[in-house]
């Protein structure tokens, strides 16, 4: 057996689990292999994004209509506040020239230009994702991209990875369902997906999920409908978004949140920070917050859409992180990708600039356009000559972490990959189930029998009817 190593030849003992403080995180910066994998992935292709390469964008506004001040002190989330934003939609797996109407998860990334700096909420059109640990993210993306030998997309690679990683089943079921191909960006929901936290003026922390519900309603495409569209228009989503905004038909979404207290989180039968799981709307009902509307098209696609740079590391006082392993890694990976893809001072580009005054000593490097001013001798911190200073008023409340630092096998803590996909499957009507079965069967074209059988074994554990339906579709 060949030993798996780092690029420097160091042997790797565990390539499945990131190094965390306790089974539920957070992730340790000393996990050099996690960082190397993510940093290398960000540099695999130029100049387009490695992931979410094909996208569309528009400006808009977020208006807060309900009082949630008991949960957060963030100014952007106070009742009556109106905040300009830029939203970039995207497909995930395809390249920059991919067709819009492909079966794929859609990116839903929002940059809010708040009075306290930019807040970036980087999510998808699904409330979950394929993985719960970013250690496997580069491997997952490789399985979705082109085979380096044939330069063709591989159903075999996708299903091999999915069937060997059963935590993907929930997202795979959504992807292969009737919601796998949105008819347009306007007719799909958006989600922050990760668990974040809100902090109120008393220093109390609440776990939160962010939801954006389309006021246009949900509309999706079948494989046949999508194929007909792609044959005539590879930019169908871009065209729909641009033309509707130009006509004044401004799309909007209801902004809602789910809230969980720390006490509730400790009693939950699964980790509330697991990106492959949803929170029950019965136990954690949606709370109305406001409305998001898109009302302005970019003037220059390259400058404003292609160079838009998002990162979940961009937060404001009153909004913060959680021990979500995927989120923790993205906090590093996203800005690192932008530094490589666009340049050192990508934040100085107009679409990425905050509206508030900037005080930083990070001035060296390419692309500095002079936006960051240095006061005489104050070009480092601390100094005796003035300049920007830290402010302890913005310290967050402590977050209690647990456990011994080691590589925890996430499958030991939670091996229930089937109950939430089962709940989703049971909600589907007969027509939706039929589409699910047929979509899976089509996506398995060319996949080896042993991989198909492995996948069917997982479907059987979700529901015998699930497996039987896929088997029947495969025989057609």
N, C-alpha and C positions, 0 to 999 in steps of 0.2 A: 504494500500500500504506500502510495506517495504521501509524504508528510505535507499537510497544508501549512504554509508559512506566510509571514508578512513579506512585503516587497524587499525587505532587507534580509530575508532568509530565516527570520526567527520563527520557531515552531508555534503553531496556534493550538491551544488545548481545547477551546470551545468557540465554535463559530456560529452558535445559535442564540446566545444570550448575552446582553450587555451587562457590564459591571454596575451593580446598583447597591445602594444602602438600604437593605431590606428587600423583600420580595416585590414590593410595590414601588420601589424607586426611592429617591431620584438616581439619575445616572451620574457616574463618576467621570470627571474630566480626565482622570488618569487612564481611562480605557482607550489606550492609544490605537488599538486595532479598530474600534468603532469609529474614531475620528479619522483614521487613515482611509477606511472604506468610504466614509461619507465624503471626505475631501477629494479622494480620487474620483469618485463618481461625478462630482461637480465639475471635474476637469476632463471628462471623457470626450466631449464634443464641443466644437466651436463653430459659429458663434451662438447658435440657438440654444435655448434652454434644454438641459438634459431631459427634464420632465416638464409637462405643461407647455410644450413648444408652440402649439397652435392656439392662438387666442384672439379675443375681441375685448374691447374695453369702452367704458363710458363714464362720464362724470355724473354726479347726482348729489342728493342731500339726504341726511338722516334726521328725522324730526322725532323727538321724544315726547310722547303724548301722555304717558302714565308715570306716576311717582314710584320709583324703586330705590329711593335714597336710603331706605333701611338696609339695603344690601350693598350699596356702593357710594363712595364719595366722588367717583369720576365725573368731572364736569360734563363730559360728552354724553353721559347717560342721565342727566338731570332733566326733569320735566320742563318742557318749553325750549330746550336747547335744539338748535339747528346747526348741523355740521356738514360742510362740503366733503365729498368723498370721490374716490376713483375706484371703479370695480372692474377687474379683469376676469372674464370667463375664459375657460380653456378646455381642451381635451387633454388627457393625461399621457397616454402611451404613444400617440402618433407624433411624427415629426412636424416641422413647420409647414410642410406642403400637404399634410394629411387632410382628408375630407372632414368637414364639420359633422356630418351625419353618420359617424361611425359608432359602433357599440363600444362605449368607453365611459368611465367615470368622468365627470366634468369638474374642473376647478372653479372655485368661487372665492376669489381673493379680493378683499376690500381694504383700501387705505383711507382712513378717516383723518382729515386735516384738523385736529382738535387744537384748542387753545393751550393745551399742555404738551404739545408735540404730536407726532404721528402715532396713531394706533392702527396696526395692521392685523386684520383677522383673516387668516389664510386657511380656507376650508374647501369643501367639495359640495356637490349636489346630493350627497348621501350623508347620513348622520354618523357613519362608521367608516372603517377602512379595512384593507386586507390583513394588516399586521398590527400587532400590539408592541413590538420591539423593533426599533429602527436598525438594530444590528443586522436584520435580514432585508432591509430596504434596498440596498444596491443589488442583492441577489434577485429580489422580486422584480425590480425594474429590468434587469438583464433578461428575465424570463418573458417579459412583455415586449422587449425590443427585438431587433433583427439578429438572427443567427450570424455570428461573425464569419462562418464558413460560407454559407449560401447567400447571405445578405437578404434573407426572407424572414418575415414574421412566422413564428412557429407555434401552432396549436399544441404540438407535443410538449414544448418547453413550458407553455402556460399551464397546461393541465398537469404536467409532472410536478411543477412547483406547488400548485394549488392542492393537489391530492396528497402531497408530502407535508403540507402545512395546513392542517384542518382548521386552524383559526381563521383561515380565509373564507370559509364556507358561507358565513353570513353575507359578506360583501359580494361573493360570487353569485349567490342567490338573487341579490338585488340587481347585479350587473346583467344577469341572464333573464331577468324578469321583463315584463312589458315596460318598465321604467329605464331599461338599459340604454335606450336611444331617445333622448329628449327631442321633441320636434323643433324647439328653439331654446335659446338661453332665457327668453322671457317666460317660458312655460315650464319652469322647473323650480324646485325649492333650493335653498342654500343653507349650509350649516357650518358653524365653526368646527364641528366634528369633535375636536379634542375637548377634554375637560379643562376649563380655566378656573380662576377664582376671582371673586369680587370682594373688595375690602371696604367697609363703611367707615364713617368718621370716628367711630369708637374703637377702631382697630379689629373688628370682628371679621373673620374670613368665611366666605360661603363658596362652595363649589358650584360651578355654573356651566350650562350648555347653551350655546347661541343658535337660534333658528330664524330663518327668513322664509316665510311662506308666500308663494307667488299669488298675487291678486289676479293674475291672468288665468289662473287655473292650471292644472297639469295636463299637458298634451305630449304624447310620445309617438314613436314610429315603430312599425314592424320592420323586420329585416327587408321585406320586399319593398315597402314604401321608402325605406332609407336607400336601398340600392337604386331605385328609380330616381331619387333626388340627386344622389352622388353622380349618377351618369350624366346629369345635366348641369349640376351646380355644386362644386366642391366647397364653396364658401356660403352655404345656405344659412348658417347661423349668423355669420358676420353680416350678410345682406339683410336678414330679418331685423337684427338689432339696430343697425345703422338707419335703415329706411324708416322704421317705426319711430325712432327718436326724431329724425328729420321732419316727419309728418306731425310731430307733436303728440304722438301716441306714446306717452311716457310710461314705461313699465314700472311697477311698484311691488313691494313685498312688505308684508306685516312682520315686524321685528318682535320676536318673543324669546323668552329665556326659561330654562328649568333651573331650579335652585335645590341644592342638597346641603344640609348642615353636616358638620364633621361627625356629629353623633350618628346621623343617619348613614353616613358613609361607612362607619365602622361596623354597622349592623347589616350592610348589604352583603348578599351571598356571593358576590363577585366584586372585583376591584372596580371602583367608580372611575378609575383612570385608564381602563382598558379600552383602547380605541376600536376594538372589534365588537363592543357591546353598546347597546342603547339603554337609556334610563326609561323605565315605565312611565308613560304619561298619566297613568292612574295614580301612581305613588308620588310622582313629581310632575304635577300638571304644568302646562304651558302658562306663562305669565305674560300678558300683553305689555309691550314696552313702547313701541312706536311704529313708524312707517319709513321705509327707504324707497326713494324714487330716483330713477335715472332720467336726466333731462338735457344732457349735452353730449354731443359727439366730439371726439378728439379732432384737432385740426391737422395733426401729423401723426400717422399711425406709428411710424418708427420711433419718433421722439417720445410719444406719450403711451403707447401700448407695449411696443417691443422693449423699451427701456424702463418701463415701470418695474420697480424692484420691491418685493414684499418680504417681510420676515416676521414671524411670531415673536421675535425678540423686541419688536417695537410695541411697547405698552405704555400706558399712562397711569398716574396715581389713581388707585381705586380699582384697577384691573390688573390681574397677575396670573401666574402660572400654576401648575399642579405637578405632582410627580408622574404624570403621564410620560412613559418612556419615549414614545414617538415624538411628543411635543418637546421634551427636553433635548432630544437630538436635533430637531428641526431648528431650535433656537440657535444652534451653532451652524448647521448646514446651510440654511437659507441665506444669511448674509455672506457666508463664505462663497456660495455660488455666485452671488451678485458681484463680489469683489473680483472674481475671476472672469465672469462673463462680460461685465460692463466696464469695471475699473475700480480703482481704489476709492475714489470719492463719488461713487454712484449716487449717493444721497444728495449731492449738489445739483443733479439734474432737476429741471423744473418740476416734472411730474412727481418727483420723490421729495421735494423740499417741504419741510414743515412750515407752518405759517407763523409760528412763534419765534422769538429770538433764540439764536443758537449760541451756546457757550461751550467750546471744546478746545482741547489742545492737540487734537488729531489733525494736523495740518500738512504733514509731509506726504509725498507720494504723487503719482500721476493724477491729472484731472483737477487739481485744486484751482478753482476759478477765483479765489480771493474772497469767497463768501464768509469764511471763518476769519474774523479779525483778532489780531493779537495786540494786547495793550503793552506797548513799550517793552519793558523787561519781563513781563509776565507771559512767558511762553512755556511754562511748566507748572506743576502743581504738586505740593504746596509751594508758594513763593511769598516774598515780602512786598510785592509791588502792585497788588491788585489782581484784576482779571476774574474769571469765573471761579466760584467756590462751591464746594459741596454744601448740602443742606440736609441735616439729619431729620428734618420734619418729614421727609419723603421715605424714610425707612419703613419697610413693611413689617407687619407682626411676624414673630417667629413661626416657622413651620416645623412641627414635630416629625422627625423621620425615625424609621425603625430599623432594627436588625443589624446583623453582621455584614460587612462588605464581602460579597463574592458574586460569582456568576450564577444567579438563580435561574433554574429551568422554569420558564413561565408555564410549561405544561404540567409541572408538578403542582403549582398553586391552583390552576384552573384548567381542567381538561374538558369543560363543558362547551364544546363547539357546536352543539346541536339544538339546544332548547330555543335560542332566539331565532335561528333559521327556521325551526319547526313552527314557532309562533307566526313568523312571517308567511310561511307556506300555508298555514291553516287560515290565514286571512284572505288568501287569494281565492277568487271565484274560479269556476271551471275553465273559462276562457283564458284567464291569466295563467293558470297552471299549464294549460296546453301550450301557450306561448313559451313558458319557461322550459318545458320539456323539449320543444322543437329548437329553441335557441341554443340550448346546451348540446343537443345532438349535432346541429350544424357546426358549432364551434369545436366539436371533437373530430371533425374531418381530418384524417391523416394521423390521428393519435394512436399509439400502440395499444394493443388489446389489454396488456397488463396494467397500463395506466388508466384506461377506461374502467377496468374492473375495480381498481383501487378507489376511483372516484365514486363508482356505484356503491361500494361498501360504505362510504361516508353518507351518501344520499339515503341509504337504507336506515342508517342510524338517525337521520333527521325524520324520516317517515317512510314506511314501506311503499306508500303511494307515490312518493317522490321518486324512489328508485325504479319502481314499476313503470312510471310514466316516461322516464328517460330511456329505459330499455326498449319500450315500445316505439319511441321516436327514433331510436337508433336503427331499428329494423325496417323503417320506411324506405 
